[in-house]
Amino acid sequence: MAIGLKQVTTVGNELALAFSDGFECFLPFPMLRRACPCAACQGEPDALGRVVKPNVEYGPMAFELTKYEQVGGYAISLRWADGHSSGIYSFEYLRKLGEIPEPGETD
């Protein structure tokens, strides 16, 4: 079953997401930026399949979200105040990020 996103909005310095199955989460901007799935942030495989993660440095405006928009029916793109905007966050990826326990949180 495909993961759907029912609603997205910003609340303070977090992205609030409501998924079609009822799951809701709040993702802090710094976490989203550090988890950017684009090749410039996460690396991409070479001809032999090796991925070398680039050393990404974040400036003072790197964690300020200026815009978000839906990409088709499967993802959203985020634009950051420093101009970075190449990451496409699938709904499935956002859901996985939302399921990561907060530090100190236990079941």
C-alpha positions in Angstrom: 0.0 0.0 0.0 1.4 3.4 -0.9 1.9 5.9 1.8 -0.1 9.1 1.3 0.3 12.5 2.9 -2.9 14.2 4.0 -1.5 17.4 5.3 1.8 19.3 5.7 2.5 22.6 7.4 5.2 24.3 9.4 4.8 24.8 13.1 7.7 26.9 14.5 10.9 25.2 13.4 9.3 21.9 12.6 7.5 20.4 9.6 4.1 18.9 10.8 3.0 15.9 8.7 -0.3 14.0 8.8 -0.3 10.8 6.8 -3.4 9.2 5.2 -3.3 6.3 7.6 -3.6 8.6 10.7 0.1 8.7 11.6 1.3 12.2 12.5 4.8 13.6 13.3 6.8 16.7 13.7 10.2 16.8 12.0 12.7 19.5 13.2 14.2 21.5 10.4 17.8 20.7 11.3 17.0 16.9 11.2 15.3 17.3 7.8 18.3 19.2 6.4 20.8 16.8 7.7 18.7 13.9 6.2 18.4 15.5 2.8 18.3 12.6 0.3 20.0 14.4 -2.6 23.3 13.2 -4.1 25.1 16.4 -3.0 24.2 15.6 0.6 24.2 11.8 0.7 26.6 10.9 -2.1 25.9 8.7 -5.1 27.3 5.4 -6.2 30.3 5.3 -8.6 30.7 2.7 -11.3 31.6 0.0 -8.8 28.6 0.8 -6.5 30.7 2.5 -3.8 29.1 5.6 -2.2 31.4 8.2 -0.6 29.3 10.6 1.5 30.4 14.2 0.9 31.5 16.4 3.7 28.5 18.8 3.9 29.0 22.1 5.8 26.0 24.1 6.9 26.0 27.8 7.0 23.9 30.1 9.3 20.8 29.9 7.0 21.0 26.2 6.3 18.2 25.2 8.8 15.7 27.8 7.8 12.9 26.4 5.7 11.6 28.9 3.2 9.2 26.8 1.1 7.9 23.3 0.6 5.9 21.9 -2.3 4.4 18.6 -3.3 6.2 16.6 -6.0 3.6 14.5 -7.8 1.7 12.2 -5.5 4.7 10.7 -3.8 7.0 13.4 -2.3 7.7 16.9 -1.2 10.6 19.2 -2.0 12.1 21.6 0.5 13.8 24.9 -0.2 16.2 26.2 2.4 17.2 29.8 3.0 20.8 29.1 1.9 19.4 28.2 -1.6 19.6 24.4 -1.3 16.6 22.7 -2.8 17.6 19.5 -4.7 16.3 17.0 -2.1 13.1 15.2 -2.9 11.7 13.6 0.3 9.3 10.7 -0.5 6.4 10.3 1.7 7.8 6.9 2.7 11.1 8.5 3.6 9.4 11.2 5.7 7.3 8.5 7.5 10.5 6.6 8.4 12.1 9.8 9.7 9.0 10.4 11.8 9.2 7.0 13.3 12.7 7.6 14.7 12.4 7.9 18.5 13.4 11.2 20.1 16.6 11.0 22.2 15.7 9.7 25.6 12.3 8.4 24.4 11.7 4.7 25.4 8.9 2.3 24.6 
